[in-house]
Amino acid sequence: MAHEPAADLRDLPAFRDGRVHSLPGDPDWPVESVAVEYETGWLTAGYDRVEQPDGTAKDYYWAELPPATVVVAIADGGVLFVEQYRPTIRQRQLELPAGIVESDESYMDAAARELAEETGFAPAETTLLQEVWCSTGVLRHRRGYVLARDLEPVKRTLDTNEFLEPRAVPIEDALATARQPGCNDATLEGLLLAKADDHLDEQ
């Protein structure tokens, strides 16, 4: 259901619900109006009416998702993956553990929680490798890549829509695994960041 245009996203009811949002900063190009056309409580989509440098106006559509964390968890010479079926692409995927950052959580807090929930291992140490904006041509979605270490077994608590199995991949094979069909962008990016910071060179 569409809402009346507003001067700023923060003026719209969809962005005053207490969730963490991936909100953009101040625009370089003037924004004439902002409209939300679709919202679910998780995904919000709409457009900005933007004045371009040549003076013309154009509607730039976006889909906004809350920030997410992606976890590179290393223990005992391996990297923890999770295998699950993704109905959106109708394929099974081997991915790094990941999930939405909840209200009042940091990327590191969310990483520790998601890792424990999905794999049954809780980290004693977490480090933010990098925060990025994702698919900026259409998405407003921030992602934080987190390194997790010193894992201890805990009870898994999967969500009702999570049907996944943890899998340990030898650390020397992790990046090659992510480059095979059946892995996603977040998994490859997370492992490349870990590799760049020398975390995948440990045996």
Secondary structure, DSSP 8 states (H G I E B T S, - for coil): -----BSSGGGSGGG-SSS--------SS-EEEEEEEEE-SS-EEEEEEEE-TTS-EEEEEEEE---EEEEEEEETTEEEEEEEEETTTTEEEEE--EEE--TT--HHHHHHHHHHHHHSEEEEEEEEEEEEE--TTTEE-EEEEEEEEEEEE------TT--EEEEEEEGGGHHHHHTSTT--HHHHHHHHHHHHTTTTS--
